Amino acid sequence: LRCCSCSTAPAQLMTMGLFACAPLYPSLAVDLRVLELVKTLFVCIAPNTTAWTEALETFLDGCGYELKIKNSLWRCFSNAYHWYCVLIIQNDDHLSSLVDHAR
């Protein structure tokens, strides 16, 4: 990524279908489809980002990927998931207000 004030890292990542875990210097970007999968999963079971990220870390470790800092995935993924959900809620509210206003 080439970042500048006119094209931030999160904005560039979003155009690629990825959601950044932080607004300025993201260390993790999560595919929007994965976030939607987790959001749908958490409707069916108790939300537990700790269990989700531990399972993901175990899976990635089995694939040969090693994360350098323990709990870094949990912290970054939880942040990305939280703000993704906030964005979805705000988007739904905005669309509802536009529809109400148009009526």
N, C-alpha and C positions, 0 to 999 in steps of 0.2 A: 504494500500500500504506500502511496505517496500522499502524505497528509499535509494540509495547510489550513488556514482559517476558512477558506471557501469550500473545502472538501475534507471534513473530519473522518477519522477512521470509522466510527459507528455508521455514518451516512454511507460511506463506500461499502462497508460490510452489508448493510441493509439492501443495497442494490444487488448484492450477490446472494440474497436470501439467507443472510446470517444476522444474528442478533448479538451485539456486543455485551459483555458483562460489565462494562464501565464506560462512562461518557467521554473520557479523555484518552486514557491509555489502556485499552482493553487487552487483557492477557488471554482471553478466551472468547471465541465467537461460536454460537450454537446455531445450527440449522433451524430455521423457523418451523420446519416440519417435525423436528424432534421436540421442540417446545410445545407444539400443538399436540403431539402424541402424549407427552407427559401431562399436559393439562387435561386431556381426555381420560388418561389413566387415573389421574387424581380425582376425577368425578366418580369413578367406580370403586376406588379404594381410598383409604386414609392417606392424605398427602404426606409424603415422607421423602424429602429430597436427600436426606442422609442415606437412606437405604438405596435409593435410586443411584446416587453417585458412587456409593461403595460397590454396587453391582457393576456399574459401568467401569470403575477403576479395575475391578477384578477381570472383567471381560477384556479391557484394553491391555492389561498385563499379560493375559493369555495369548493375545495377538502379538506380543513382543514390544508393546509401547510401555515405557516406564515414566511415570510422573515423578518429578524431582522432589516436590514438596507434598507431604501428606496433608490431606484435607484441602488442598488448593483447588481441586476440581469441585468439591462440595461448596466451598465459599463462592467461587466464580459462577458455577452453575446456578446456585440458589439466587444470586444477585440477578443474573440474566433472566431466570424464570420469573422472579418477582416483578421485574420491570416489564417483561413481556405481558404478563397478566394485567398489570396496570394499564399498559398501552391498549390492550384489547378492550378492557372495560371503558376506557375513555373514548375509544373509537366507537364502540356501540352506543354510548351516551350521546356522542356528537351526531351520529347518524339518526338516532331517534329524535333529537331536537330539530334536525333539518327536516325530517319527515313531518313532525308536528307543526313546524313553522309553515311548511308548504300547504298544509291542510287549511 
